Amino acid sequence: MPGLLRGIARTAVIAGTATTVSNRVSRRQQGRWAQQDQAAQQQQDEQPQYQEQPATSSTDDKLAQLKQLGELKDQGVLTDEEFQQQKSKILNS
């Protein structure tokens, strides 16, 4: 019987030690991840935030596109239907 108790006690000590080590490693790793997340957040906060300016197409740009479109139609590259579709896209943008 003393051998059995010794074996159970040894198993309990080993299991307890393994659990303690595992928990310590987990806490240490979580701390490292938290530091990395915090550093990444600080970098993100420090970067200037630029807002994209919406692309505005001026009348001159639209006229140039329409002229080019008309030339493609005259050359036979575009059909009347394709020309109308592209023209409406340009005018509605």
Backbone hydrogen bonds, N-H to C=O, Kabsch-Sander energy under -0.5 kcal/mol:
donor,donor_aa,acceptor,acceptor_aa,energy
5,L,1,M,-2.2
6,R,2,P,-2.2
7,G,3,G,-2.1
8,I,4,L,-2.3
9,A,5,L,-2.8
10,R,6,R,-2.5
11,T,7,G,-2.2
12,A,8,I,-2.4
13,V,9,A,-2.4
14,I,10,R,-2.6
15,A,11,T,-2.7
16,G,12,A,-2.5
17,T,13,V,-2.7
18,A,14,I,-2.6
19,T,15,A,-2.3
20,T,16,G,-2.4
21,V,17,T,-2.6
22,S,18,A,-2.6
23,N,19,T,-2.6
24,R,20,T,-2.3
25,V,21,V,-2.6
26,S,22,S,-2.3
27,R,23,N,-2.5
28,R,24,R,-2.4
29,Q,25,V,-2.5
30,Q,26,S,-2.5
31,G,27,R,-2.1
32,R,28,R,-2.0
33,W,29,Q,-2.5
34,A,30,Q,-2.3
35,Q,31,G,-2.1
36,Q,32,R,-2.3
37,D,33,W,-2.6
38,Q,34,A,-2.4
39,A,35,Q,-2.6
40,A,36,Q,-2.5
41,Q,37,D,-2.3
42,Q,38,Q,-2.3
43,Q,39,A,-2.2
44,Q,40,A,-2.2
45,D,41,Q,-2.3
46,E,42,Q,-1.9
47,Q,43,Q,-1.3
50,Y,48,P,-0.7
57,S,55,A,-0.5
58,S,56,T,-0.7
62,K,58,S,-2.1
63,L,59,T,-2.7
64,A,60,D,-2.3
65,Q,61,D,-2.4
66,L,62,K,-2.7
67,K,63,L,-2.5
68,Q,64,A,-2.3
69,L,65,Q,-2.5
70,G,66,L,-2.6
71,E,67,K,-2.1
72,L,68,Q,-2.1
73,K,69,L,-2.0
74,D,70,G,-2.6
75,Q,71,E,-1.9
76,G,73,K,-1.0
77,V,72,L,-2.2
78,L,72,L,-1.0
83,F,79,T,-2.6
84,Q,80,D,-2.3
85,Q,81,E,-2.3
86,Q,82,E,-2.6
87,K,83,F,-2.6
88,S,84,Q,-2.3
89,K,85,Q,-1.9
90,I,86,Q,-2.3
91,L,87,K,-2.5
92,N,88,S,-2.0
93,S,89,K,-0.7
93,S,90,I,-0.7
